[in-house]
Amino acid sequence: MALSAHLAELGEKHRLLERKIEEETARPGSDELTVRRLKREKLRLKDEIERLAKQTRH
């Protein structure tokens, strides 16, 4: 898989996680553990996207 395609895929996963977080927090009685897990995963993806993007600039 080309790096640009991989970055695009990671970006899409990041956007989907953002949507899931918004949906979960908007729900009455949302599960805080689920929200925390989703946020951690979203941050992990963001870090990976930034790391890969930095590699392409060097």
ZIMONOR-V352762 format. One record per backbone hydrogen bond with DSSP energy under -0.5 kcal/mol. NH is the residue of the N-H (numbers start at 1). CO is the residue of the C=O. E is the energy in kcal/mol with one decimal. If there is no record, write none. Layout:
nh->NH co->CO e->E
nh->NH co->CO e->E
This chain:
nh->6 co->2 e->-2.3
nh->7 co->3 e->-2.7
nh->8 co->4 e->-2.1
nh->9 co->5 e->-2.3
nh->10 co->6 e->-2.5
nh->11 co->7 e->-2.4
nh->12 co->8 e->-2.2
nh->13 co->9 e->-2.3
nh->14 co->10 e->-2.3
nh->15 co->11 e->-2.2
nh->16 co->12 e->-2.4
nh->17 co->13 e->-2.3
nh->18 co->14 e->-2.0
nh->19 co->15 e->-2.1
nh->20 co->16 e->-2.4
nh->21 co->17 e->-2.6
nh->22 co->18 e->-2.4
nh->23 co->19 e->-2.6
nh->24 co->20 e->-2.7
nh->25 co->21 e->-2.6
nh->26 co->22 e->-1.6
nh->27 co->23 e->-0.9
nh->27 co->24 e->-0.5
nh->30 co->27 e->-1.1
nh->32 co->30 e->-0.7
nh->35 co->31 e->-2.2
nh->36 co->32 e->-2.6
nh->37 co->33 e->-2.3
nh->38 co->34 e->-2.6
nh->39 co->35 e->-2.5
nh->40 co->36 e->-2.3
nh->41 co->37 e->-2.2
nh->42 co->38 e->-2.5
nh->43 co->39 e->-2.4
nh->44 co->40 e->-2.3
nh->45 co->41 e->-2.3
nh->46 co->42 e->-2.4
nh->47 co->43 e->-2.6
nh->48 co->44 e->-2.2
nh->49 co->45 e->-2.8
nh->50 co->46 e->-2.5
nh->51 co->47 e->-2.4
nh->52 co->48 e->-2.6
nh->53 co->49 e->-2.6
nh->54 co->50 e->-2.2
nh->55 co->51 e->-1.6
nh->56 co->52 e->-1.5
nh->57 co->53 e->-1.0
nh->58 co->54 e->-0.9
